[in-house]
Structure formats: structure tokens, C-alpha cells
């Protein structure tokens, strides 16, 4: 099995390329973006040394399905998926904030709450809540969109508007879209026996129109619980069975790595890599309700280059 960990394409009309932690984004004539979902995997803001076969295909296909399933809620950037690992879409100017929406008290929000915080990003939290408890209504806890290598920071709606990061009128639209997208994602998850716990959305603007951009509802950007057993585990105060890439973080922590200076990434043996790939396939099939079809990975780079170039030349 081949894993795609780096791309250096030269596409027709290419202006620039940005290599993110997981995605490589090619700017074509300042009009469209070619976003390649590689098989790189990151945790604790560190890109791990081995790629995970089929991960990019899975993430790209999950995101494409959810973008198609939410087109009636808001415009999104996707135009076409010319290759299983590629989405091509409208180039937008991204807002410098990420819209984090939470239906349950867990993760970093729980850690803050446990330490006494009763407000996150300007949103007041009820007293007496427990880990993994459902909020009365979903809450939005935005973060700044940090430069590469820096951490995103929590920020309130008021601060976003005060600092001029987003106008009040635009922010109100982002807020509305965020809650409607989360509601739709939660409904689809419920049909699959899952709970959409929290997720993030990114938005951009082009020609005065706000678009949903990037990936949505993937296991890299979202946390899911299994519906079956949720109430019982919650009543007993036990950890929930999760559907996210949390298992990768747990494996790293069990082996002494949390991304801190001086810590060494544990060896990713072929067995570990294959195991992570299989878990991602499990995530894909649970989230989409469909079997995962492995594409031929023999000539990944040439396949992607051919498929994208054909689309660009014939659009």
C-alpha cells in the first residue's frame, strides 16, 4: 500500500501552492483551489513521520458527501472531486476565525470547566455539569485562525467584532450557518447510530458571498460518540466510546509523546500504520453508512496529476 505524503505538482494556470499539515492547496489563476488530501497525519500540531494509506481518500470523500448534503443550508466552495483524493473549489478569502460548535461538554471545554471556568469564549455555562453531558442548546466557541506553527486561541464573538476580524453582519451569518450545519450533521449522525459531539467550520467570502470552505464532519475535524451505550456510560461516569482520531492521540500519549519540546515521536511500525488505516476505514463506514472502496494506490501521483489536469483543461 502506498501513502501519499508529499505533492509538488505544476498544474495549468498554477499561481502558488500551500503545504498544510494534511492538505496541499494549489491556487489556479486566483479563481479555483485544487485541494489534495494527502495521507499525512498530524496530532498535537505535529505531522507524524509516516503516512496512513487511504486516509486522504477517506477524508476527501467524507467531506465531499457532507458538502453535498448541506448545499441547501449555505453555499460551499466545492465544484468537483476529479480524483478520490482531490476537491476543486471556488477560491475565497477566508475569515480569520474558526467556528467551533459544541453539543456536549468534553475535551478542552471540559478541562476548562473542571478547573473552575463557567464561561468559554464569552458563553456562560450552567453550574453542576458533568463530563460528556449534553448542553441545553449547542454553543459556539470560536477560535482565532493561527498562523502556521502557532496555536489557535479562544475568542468571544464580542472580541471578534471589536477587533474587526469579522463584521457584525457577517458574524451573524456565520453563527446562523454554523448552528444549521451542526443540526444537519447531528441528524445525519443519528441515522448512523452516532452523536455529533463537536466540530469546526471554516468560512470564506468571494464577490460578497459567504461560502463554507474546507472539510466538514470528518473524523479529523469532528468528534462523534456512539449513541448505543451513551446514557449508560454517562450515568456511570465512564469514558464514552468515541469515533474520532482521538485513538491516535491516545497511542502517542501512552508512548510518552504530547508534542512537547524534547519528546520523541514513537516508532510507527508497519503494524501501527496498518492499524491506524483500518481504524480510519471503520470511521468512514460508520460516518457515511457505506462500505469503503479502496482505490488503486500503485501510481498515486500520476493518477492525481492526470485527473486534475484533465478537469482543468476541459472546464
KOLLUM-262852 format. One record per residue (C-alpha): residue number from 1; residue in three letters; x, y, z. Coordinates in steps of 0.02 Angstrom, whole numbers. Layout:
BEGIN
ATOM num residuo x y z
ATOM NUM ALA X Y Z
...
***
This chain:
BEGIN
ATOM num residuo x y z
ATOM 1 UNK 0 0 0
ATOM 2 UNK 67 171 -48
ATOM 3 UNK 39 325 58
ATOM 4 UNK 44 499 -17
ATOM 5 UNK 146 612 98
ATOM 6 UNK 203 750 -20
ATOM 7 UNK 149 828 -184
ATOM 8 UNK 240 951 -298
ATOM 9 UNK 126 966 -448
ATOM 10 UNK 134 1101 -581
ATOM 11 UNK -45 1118 -644
ATOM 12 UNK -104 1227 -790
ATOM 13 UNK -128 1406 -729
ATOM 14 UNK -47 1372 -560
ATOM 15 UNK -3 1529 -462
ATOM 16 UNK 58 1455 -297
ATOM 17 UNK 48 1305 -181
ATOM 18 UNK 23 1294 7
ATOM 19 UNK 76 1137 101
ATOM 20 UNK -30 1122 259
ATOM 21 UNK -19 990 394
ATOM 22 UNK -128 871 295
ATOM 23 UNK -184 958 135
ATOM 24 UNK -86 1032 -10
ATOM 25 UNK -180 1176 -89
ATOM 26 UNK -144 1236 -266
ATOM 27 UNK -202 1409 -323
ATOM 28 UNK -258 1407 -505
ATOM 29 UNK -268 1581 -583
ATOM 30 UNK -334 1654 -419
ATOM 31 UNK -502 1576 -466
ATOM 32 UNK -506 1398 -404
ATOM 33 UNK -412 1296 -275
ATOM 34 UNK -357 1117 -301
ATOM 35 UNK -354 1039 -127
ATOM 36 UNK -260 874 -116
ATOM 37 UNK -298 773 41
ATOM 38 UNK -133 685 72
ATOM 39 UNK -107 534 185
ATOM 40 UNK -10 638 311
ATOM 41 UNK -74 630 488
ATOM 42 UNK -49 759 625
ATOM 43 UNK -75 759 812
ATOM 44 UNK -29 887 944
ATOM 45 UNK 9 1007 799
ATOM 46 UNK 147 890 738
ATOM 47 UNK 148 798 572
ATOM 48 UNK 192 616 609
ATOM 49 UNK 332 535 509
ATOM 50 UNK 229 401 420
ATOM 51 UNK 80 423 305
ATOM 52 UNK -79 322 329
ATOM 53 UNK -136 231 171
ATOM 54 UNK -311 282 110
ATOM 55 UNK -330 418 244
ATOM 56 UNK -332 558 116
ATOM 57 UNK -459 469 7
ATOM 58 UNK -572 439 157
ATOM 59 UNK -565 618 222
ATOM 60 UNK -592 691 49
ATOM 61 UNK -741 580 13
ATOM 62 UNK -823 608 183
ATOM 63 UNK -805 797 165
ATOM 64 UNK -874 792 -13
ATOM 65 UNK -1026 693 43
ATOM 66 UNK -1065 816 183
ATOM 67 UNK -1036 968 73
ATOM 68 UNK -1162 896 -50
ATOM 69 UNK -1283 856 92
ATOM 70 UNK -1282 1035 158
ATOM 71 UNK -1289 1137 -3
ATOM 72 UNK -1467 1192 37
ATOM 73 UNK -1409 1272 200
ATOM 74 UNK -1270 1381 132
ATOM 75 UNK -1159 1398 -22
ATOM 76 UNK -998 1298 -12
ATOM 77 UNK -835 1306 -105
ATOM 78 UNK -840 1133 -187
ATOM 79 UNK -855 1123 -376
ATOM 80 UNK -798 945 -415
ATOM 81 UNK -697 797 -350
ATOM 82 UNK -593 749 -503
ATOM 83 UNK -496 619 -403
ATOM 84 UNK -538 520 -244
ATOM 85 UNK -407 623 -151
ATOM 86 UNK -444 793 -227
ATOM 87 UNK -578 926 -213
ATOM 88 UNK -577 1077 -329
ATOM 89 UNK -674 1229 -274
ATOM 90 UNK -701 1416 -277
ATOM 91 UNK -558 1518 -206
ATOM 92 UNK -619 1627 -62
ATOM 93 UNK -540 1747 61
ATOM 94 UNK -552 1650 223
ATOM 95 UNK -614 1731 383
ATOM 96 UNK -475 1728 514
ATOM 97 UNK -583 1630 638
ATOM 98 UNK -640 1450 654
ATOM 99 UNK -819 1420 711
ATOM 100 UNK -812 1283 842
ATOM 101 UNK -983 1216 891
ATOM 102 UNK -1011 1102 1040
ATOM 103 UNK -1162 998 1084
ATOM 104 UNK -1080 914 1235
ATOM 105 UNK -960 964 1373
ATOM 106 UNK -799 870 1336
ATOM 107 UNK -620 891 1276
ATOM 108 UNK -540 1060 1309
ATOM 109 UNK -707 1135 1363
ATOM 110 UNK -724 1003 1499
ATOM 111 UNK -544 1029 1556
ATOM 112 UNK -578 1216 1574
ATOM 113 UNK -745 1184 1663
ATOM 114 UNK -664 1059 1783
ATOM 115 UNK -537 1192 1828
ATOM 116 UNK -674 1315 1875
ATOM 117 UNK -716 1406 1714
ATOM 118 UNK -900 1446 1696
ATOM 119 UNK -882 1543 1535
ATOM 120 UNK -798 1492 1372
ATOM 121 UNK -774 1618 1232
ATOM 122 UNK -899 1732 1317
ATOM 123 UNK -1031 1594 1328
ATOM 124 UNK -1093 1564 1507
ATOM 125 UNK -1101 1381 1562
ATOM 126 UNK -1226 1308 1687
ATOM 127 UNK -1168 1250 1858
ATOM 128 UNK -1162 1066 1904
ATOM 129 UNK -1121 994 1733
ATOM 130 UNK -1025 832 1711
ATOM 131 UNK -904 771 1579
ATOM 132 UNK -989 722 1415
ATOM 133 UNK -1154 799 1469
ATOM 134 UNK -1263 874 1332
ATOM 135 UNK -1282 1062 1333
ATOM 136 UNK -1461 1127 1341
ATOM 137 UNK -1428 1201 1168
ATOM 138 UNK -1268 1190 1063
ATOM 139 UNK -1142 1328 1098
ATOM 140 UNK -1019 1415 981
ATOM 141 UNK -842 1437 1048
ATOM 142 UNK -740 1520 909
ATOM 143 UNK -551 1520 895
ATOM 144 UNK -432 1631 801
ATOM 145 UNK -356 1553 645
ATOM 146 UNK -174 1548 693
ATOM 147 UNK -26 1562 577
ATOM 148 UNK 65 1400 537
ATOM 149 UNK 156 1330 689
ATOM 150 UNK 53 1430 815
ATOM 151 UNK -96 1375 918
ATOM 152 UNK -272 1438 886
ATOM 153 UNK -336 1545 1030
ATOM 154 UNK -511 1551 1105
ATOM 155 UNK -601 1714 1070
ATOM 156 UNK -776 1783 1102
ATOM 157 UNK -900 1847 975
ATOM 158 UNK -883 2020 1052
ATOM 159 UNK -692 2019 1033
ATOM 160 UNK -703 1957 853
ATOM 161 UNK -815 2104 807
ATOM 162 UNK -719 2229 915
ATOM 163 UNK -553 2181 834
ATOM 164 UNK -629 2193 661
ATOM 165 UNK -590 2012 619
ATOM 166 UNK -768 1990 555
ATOM 167 UNK -904 2122 538
ATOM 168 UNK -1056 2102 649
ATOM 169 UNK -1169 2072 498
ATOM 170 UNK -1054 1936 430
ATOM 171 UNK -1031 1856 601
ATOM 172 UNK -1219 1840 623
ATOM 173 UNK -1225 1745 457
ATOM 174 UNK -1080 1632 512
ATOM 175 UNK -1170 1597 675
ATOM 176 UNK -1332 1553 587
ATOM 177 UNK -1245 1440 461
ATOM 178 UNK -1143 1355 598
ATOM 179 UNK -1296 1307 701
ATOM 180 UNK -1394 1248 548
ATOM 181 UNK -1247 1144 484
ATOM 182 UNK -1223 1066 656
ATOM 183 UNK -1408 1024 665
ATOM 184 UNK -1400 938 494
ATOM 185 UNK -1238 847 541
ATOM 186 UNK -1318 788 703
ATOM 187 UNK -1472 724 611
ATOM 188 UNK -1365 627 486
ATOM 189 UNK -1257 558 627
ATOM 190 UNK -1412 499 722
ATOM 191 UNK -1464 397 569
ATOM 192 UNK -1296 308 582
ATOM 193 UNK -1310 273 769
ATOM 194 UNK -1190 414 809
ATOM 195 UNK -1190 577 908
ATOM 196 UNK -1102 728 831
ATOM 197 UNK -1020 796 988
ATOM 198 UNK -923 945 922
ATOM 199 UNK -849 1004 759
ATOM 200 UNK -772 1154 672
ATOM 201 UNK -821 1251 517
ATOM 202 UNK -721 1375 415
ATOM 203 UNK -797 1507 303
ATOM 204 UNK -735 1625 169
ATOM 205 UNK -801 1761 57
ATOM 206 UNK -795 1792 -130
ATOM 207 UNK -885 1929 -226
ATOM 208 UNK -984 1973 -70
ATOM 209 UNK -1048 1795 -44
ATOM 210 UNK -1006 1692 111
ATOM 211 UNK -955 1512 74
ATOM 212 UNK -924 1361 184
ATOM 213 UNK -745 1307 146
ATOM 214 UNK -625 1165 187
ATOM 215 UNK -682 996 257
ATOM 216 UNK -837 964 363
ATOM 217 UNK -894 824 480
ATOM 218 UNK -738 717 454
ATOM 219 UNK -659 622 600
ATOM 220 UNK -512 744 590
ATOM 221 UNK -623 897 617
ATOM 222 UNK -761 821 724
ATOM 223 UNK -791 712 874
ATOM 224 UNK -925 578 873
ATOM 225 UNK -994 466 1011
ATOM 226 UNK -1087 304 982
ATOM 227 UNK -1271 326 1028
ATOM 228 UNK -1282 148 1095
ATOM 229 UNK -1216 146 1272
ATOM 230 UNK -1201 336 1288
ATOM 231 UNK -1329 354 1428
ATOM 232 UNK -1263 204 1524
ATOM 233 UNK -1083 263 1514
ATOM 234 UNK -1133 440 1562
ATOM 235 UNK -1233 380 1712
ATOM 236 UNK -1082 279 1773
ATOM 237 UNK -958 419 1736
ATOM 238 UNK -865 307 1614
ATOM 239 UNK -772 368 1458
ATOM 240 UNK -879 372 1301
ATOM 241 UNK -843 262 1151
ATOM 242 UNK -779 389 1025
ATOM 243 UNK -768 397 838
ATOM 244 UNK -628 521 802
ATOM 245 UNK -440 520 782
ATOM 246 UNK -427 528 973
ATOM 247 UNK -361 349 968
ATOM 248 UNK -203 414 880
ATOM 249 UNK -176 544 1017
ATOM 250 UNK -202 411 1150
ATOM 251 UNK -74 295 1069
ATOM 252 UNK 52 438 1064
ATOM 253 UNK 19 486 1246
ATOM 254 UNK 34 303 1300
ATOM 255 UNK 206 307 1219
ATOM 256 UNK 262 468 1302
ATOM 257 UNK 227 596 1165
ATOM 258 UNK 117 751 1179
ATOM 259 UNK 208 865 1058
ATOM 260 UNK 312 947 1195
ATOM 261 UNK 494 1001 1168
ATOM 262 UNK 618 859 1189
ATOM 263 UNK 487 721 1168
ATOM 264 UNK 518 591 1033
ATOM 265 UNK 382 525 919
ATOM 266 UNK 364 338 950
ATOM 267 UNK 410 220 808
ATOM 268 UNK 269 196 685
ATOM 269 UNK 294 15 634
ATOM 270 UNK 203 -57 482
ATOM 271 UNK 82 -142 604
ATOM 272 UNK 43 25 689
ATOM 273 UNK 19 112 521
ATOM 274 UNK -95 -27 456
ATOM 275 UNK -194 -23 618
ATOM 276 UNK -224 165 604
ATOM 277 UNK -277 143 422
ATOM 278 UNK -403 9 471
ATOM 279 UNK -474 120 608
ATOM 280 UNK -497 261 483
ATOM 281 UNK -591 141 368
ATOM 282 UNK -703 97 516
ATOM 283 UNK -734 283 545
ATOM 284 UNK -776 310 361
ATOM 285 UNK -901 167 355
ATOM 286 UNK -988 219 516
ATOM 287 UNK -999 403 468
ATOM 288 UNK -1058 376 288
ATOM 289 UNK -1155 214 312
ATOM 290 UNK -1069 147 155
ATOM 291 UNK -928 21 126
ATOM 292 UNK -759 99 89
ATOM 293 UNK -692 58 -84
ATOM 294 UNK -501 64 -89
ATOM 295 UNK -436 150 -245
ATOM 296 UNK -281 82 -330
ATOM 297 UNK -130 166 -246
ATOM 298 UNK 4 100 -366
ATOM 299 UNK 32 264 -459
ATOM 300 UNK -46 393 -344
ATOM 301 UNK 47 547 -403
ATOM 302 UNK 24 516 -589
ATOM 303 UNK -160 471 -563
ATOM 304 UNK -196 633 -469
ATOM 305 UNK -97 740 -592
ATOM 306 UNK -189 663 -741
ATOM 307 UNK -363 679 -664
ATOM 308 UNK -341 859 -606
ATOM 309 UNK -255 917 -767
ATOM 310 UNK -394 839 -873
ATOM 311 UNK -526 933 -774
ATOM 312 UNK -432 1098 -780
ATOM 313 UNK -405 1084 -967
ATOM 314 UNK -587 1039 -1004
ATOM 315 UNK -683 1154 -887
***
